[in-house]
Amino acid sequence: MEEEVGSKVWEGTVEVGSKLNQDVTTAIPLKDIGLTLKPGAYAMIARVPDDKENQWGPFATQ
């Protein structure tokens, strides 16, 4: 996505909860990680860091 239509504003890791066979919603505290957003559209792309099998496949995007 960055190469096509945007620019990276942050990169890092966030710990999320995990419950077997249940949806989990995680709020990411942007101010706590030092990110101040200006008006615009933002997308977050996520993946499991140790997933070597799907490292070149589609990632979850919100």
N, C-alpha and C positions, 0 to 999 in steps of 0.2 A: 504494500500500500504506500509506504513512504516514497518509493522510487517513482510511483505513478502520479499521485495527486496530493501529496502533503509533505510534512516534515516532522521528524521525531522531536517531541518535546520532553520526553522522559523515558528512561529505561531502568528497570529494576525488578525486584521480586516482592511479592506480597503473599503472606501466609493466609490461606483460606481454610475454612472448616470442611469437613467431609463426613457425610452420613450415608451409609450404604443404602442404595436404592431410594434416595430422597433428594429432591431439589434443594440446593443451598444458595442463598443470596448473600453476597459479601459486599459491604460498602467499603470503598477504598478512600481513606481520608486524604484527599489531594493536598490540602494545606499542610498536613503533618509530614508529607514527603517533600515539601518545599516547592510545590507547583501552584502557581497563580495563573489561572486561565483568563485569557482575553476573549472577547466575543468571537464566535466562530463555531465550526463543527469539529468534533473530536471523535476519534475511534480508539478503542482499546483492543489490542490483540493479545491473546493469552494462550499459553501452552504449559504443559507439565515439563519442568526443566530436564528431567532425566528420561524422557520419552524419545529414545533413539530411533525407534521404528517409524515414527511419523514426523520426524524433524523437517521434512521437506513438503509435507502434506498441508491441507487446509488447517488454519488455526481458528479458534473461537474468537469472534469479533463482536464487540458491543459498541 
